[in-house]
Amino acid sequence: MANVAPAAHNVATSSYNLVQVPQSSQMPSDDAIVSAISSILASTDLASVSMKQVRDKFSHVFGIDMSPRREFINQTIQS
């Protein structure tokens, strides 16, 4: 298998819509964060999930530590 990765790839699971995910370790844009959170929340039982669980799912989708954007992510989840 080659170690060359494209600039971005699609990630899809049974619980998320198709999301374009950057392959680099750069933080995603605010628009990408809002879009991914919307996809996660649309497929999640809001009565039984915590913001931390949403952040964990979000970090898994993007494959990077999203803790530097925690405040923005929390505000987006709340709105």
Secondary structure as GFF3:
##gff-version 3
##sequence-region A 1 79
A	DSSP	beta_strand	8	13	.	.	.	ID=ss1
A	DSSP	beta_strand	16	22	.	.	.	ID=ss2
A	DSSP	alpha_helix	30	42	.	.	.	ID=ss3
A	DSSP	three_ten_helix	46	48	.	.	.	ID=ss4
A	DSSP	alpha_helix	51	62	.	.	.	ID=ss5
A	DSSP	three_ten_helix	67	69	.	.	.	ID=ss6
A	DSSP	alpha_helix	70	78	.	.	.	ID=ss7
###
